[in-house]
Amino acid sequence: MLSIRLIRIGKTKQPTYRLVVMEKCKDIWADYLENLGHYNPRTKEGEFVKERIEYWISKGAQMSKTVNNLMIQKKVVDGKKKSITHISTKRKAKLAKEAKA
């Protein structure tokens, strides 16, 4: 399965990210199929190739949650943002118990 995800580049404590298409099970440092743009979180600037992102999505590539939220924020793709927070099953059970009480 193909995935559109961010790969960190840049110096220590100065992150910059590339937006790439690669196999989901591959290591982050492995080769990628195509570079779709870049994003700098320090300045909140980024350049994305909208046509190629839409092409890869049409081919079945899935965006990571972070990339999905970033694309919606930058108005490259339409849709709803996805929650990135992970709640353990133990915590879910505790919240459900508190909701009943």
Sequence and secondary structure as in RCSB ss.txt:
>XXXX:A:sequence
MLSIRLIRIGKTKQPTYRLVVMEKCKDIWADYLENLGHYNPRTKEGEFVKERIEYWISKGAQMSKTVNNLMIQKK
VVDGKKKSITHISTKRKAKLAKEAKA
>XXXX:A:secstr
 EEEEEEEEEETTEEEEEEEEEETTS TTS  SEEEEEEETTTTEEEE HHHHHHHHHTT EE HHHHHHHHHTT
SS S         HHHHHHHHHHHH 
